[in-house]
Structure formats: structure tokens, C-alpha cells
Amino acid sequence: MPNPALPEGFVPQIQGYGIGAPGGVVATQVAGGAPRYALDYDRGPQAFQVTLILGPEEFTIWTVWFFHIIKKGAITFDMPLDSGFGVQTHACNIIPGSYSAVRVSGPLTSVSFVVSAESRVYDLTAADAQSYIDLWNQYGADYDDMLDRLAIFANIDLNAVGL
């Protein structure tokens, strides 16, 4: 069964949006020397600070969804987040104790909470990651423009000449 999704039109606000450290790295203190660092585990979730600004009707829908559909964040749900690759759907859980709702301006309510979600960077292979770095080293900030132009060449220009 698919995860429940954030109600339509509910979009996390950029203001108040933050991402916590991924964890998984440990340091052991060494007497008289620099600490030793090691990877304890790879992957794993990060904490994302989320804020929603909701009107009265939206806050009603949110409250119903929060309490009855995702059981106060205990049930995993899908939500659009930006974990470094633009806004994409992530499977999330609300971290207990992080939820708050505050009236901010007349009828508007600011709903804030922290979700635990795994970054989409783990969708990449090691070779994919190296390709990103190689493209950046070759083209700098223009690497995205180069990829866009390459897609046009491969999908439009070559079709126009019949290849």
C-alpha cells in the first residue's frame, strides 16, 4: 500500500526550512594526537525542519490529516522536500515532540515540525556521484546548462536530422 501523501497544495515554506546532519561518522579521541574518524554506517535519515503557512480551511484539513491519516506522524507519509536535487517526493515521519502550530497573522496558522527522511543522494551510485563531480570540475556552475543543451541535442536535434 502506498504511503499517504501530504494534502494537495500543501507546500513546505522556504522560510524556516533546514536540513540536519546525516550522521554515521564517529570520532575517537586519541591521546596526544588528532582524533580518528570512521564511517559507522552509511545512508540513514536526516532531519528536515518544515514550516507550513495555512489558512483556516487548510488548517482544518491539516489537523484531520495529521491526527487521523498519519496518526500524529507515526505513519510514514510522502512529502515534497529538497534534499539537494530540487523538490522531490520523500518518505517522511514526524519526529516526536517537534510539532507546533501558532497563529501568526489573523487567520493564518504556522505549522512547524521536523521530519526524518532519507536524502535522494542515495539514489546515485558511486559512479554517478563521480560523474557529477567531473562535470562540475569541467564546466563549473554551467554544468546544468550543458546537460540541458545535451538533452536538447539528443532528443530534438538528432531527431530533426533523422538519426
Steps between C-alpha positions, in 0.01 A plus 500: 500500500645841408580757765239769564602825330504853634163657405490668157627857499684472833857607427778538757612862523855598413514727803572287805613205286816327613679167474685327783821301482470147358700330776695177462849638564674437831815649649721330756724723710865398497730610782756744366370499144222585264176304539442201274193527277307205361177425320278323754217452249401632160160622386247580770253784541555870553282743693317760287349809667164564331257793526154522343301825496133402492173687472203396719362237258847363429572477873179298548603257224852484641370420849275220371783359289758529781288329766307243297701418189862507618424449871699804621796411279534136602394380154749564221369749244624650173590866489688721252840600639823632354785283624744647249353398162201733477158428642425126490272266692652356819361243744477682836415457866446789740753491785311475830488822700588725205146604399358846570220713357487876560259766372723754329294754311124521546362170374833354386659218696867407482545126543859395566649157553810296430482199270741215465568409136779344300676726249449424132880510460494129588320436169838564333765236451864578578559536124206744471643707785842510335338609171335794678837606641674455163234713325534768765879499470475530121214752465460663843166665567410458130488117525120505530471715186729256319279205602186686388659572161617138470143381564370731223770371265426134576119524506419773245793589275590139410132418435476799262778358279354149511764327708 
